[in-house]
Amino acid sequence: GERFAVVFLDPPYDSVRALPTLSRLAEGDCLAPAAVVVLQHPTKAMPPESPGVLALWKHRRFGETTLTFFRTPA
């Protein structure tokens, strides 16, 4: 019954292991309103822009690594 306000996904580099987790989070039942999900991934492998209830908020690029921030509706 717990809901998370902040989730940070930091999978092994060059891995697609975070995508099933991102899909599960995108269902929304474990996220609080206005939750933030941060996904670390290779810059060349961008995730979907709006999976499920998650909406793209912003990107921060650090060379070959990018942090993509998603938010849930308030």
C-alpha positions in Angstrom: 0.0 0.0 0.0 3.0 2.3 0.1 3.4 4.9 -2.6 6.7 6.4 -3.7 7.3 10.2 -4.2 10.8 9.7 -5.7 12.2 6.8 -7.7 15.7 6.6 -9.1 16.5 3.9 -11.7 20.2 3.3 -12.2 20.5 0.0 -14.1 23.8 -1.5 -15.1 25.2 0.7 -18.0 24.2 -0.3 -21.5 21.3 -2.4 -20.1 17.6 -2.4 -20.9 16.8 -3.9 -17.5 15.2 -0.6 -16.4 12.5 -0.6 -19.1 10.4 -3.3 -17.5 10.6 -1.4 -14.2 9.8 1.9 -15.9 6.8 0.2 -17.5 5.6 -1.1 -14.1 6.0 2.3 -12.5 4.1 3.8 -15.5 1.0 2.0 -14.4 0.9 4.5 -11.5 -0.4 2.4 -8.7 2.8 2.6 -6.7 3.5 6.3 -7.2 2.3 9.2 -5.2 0.7 12.2 -6.9 3.3 14.5 -8.3 6.0 11.8 -7.9 9.3 12.1 -9.8 11.0 9.1 -11.5 14.6 9.6 -12.6 16.1 7.2 -15.2 19.8 7.1 -15.8 20.6 5.7 -19.3 23.0 6.0 -22.2 22.4 9.2 -24.2 22.0 7.2 -27.4 19.2 5.0 -25.9 16.4 7.4 -25.0 13.4 6.0 -23.2 9.8 6.6 -24.3 8.6 10.2 -23.7 5.4 9.4 -21.9 5.1 5.9 -20.7 1.7 5.3 -18.9 0.9 7.9 -16.3 4.4 9.3 -16.5 5.1 12.5 -18.4 8.5 13.6 -19.6 9.6 16.5 -17.4 13.3 17.2 -18.4 16.6 15.7 -19.5 20.1 16.4 -18.2 22.9 15.2 -20.3 26.4 14.4 -18.9 28.4 13.2 -21.9 27.4 9.7 -22.8 25.0 9.5 -19.8 21.6 11.2 -19.5 19.2 11.5 -16.7 15.6 11.6 -17.8 13.0 13.0 -15.3 9.4 12.0 -15.4 6.5 13.2 -13.3 3.1 11.9 -12.4 0.0 14.1 -12.4 -0.6 16.0 -9.2 
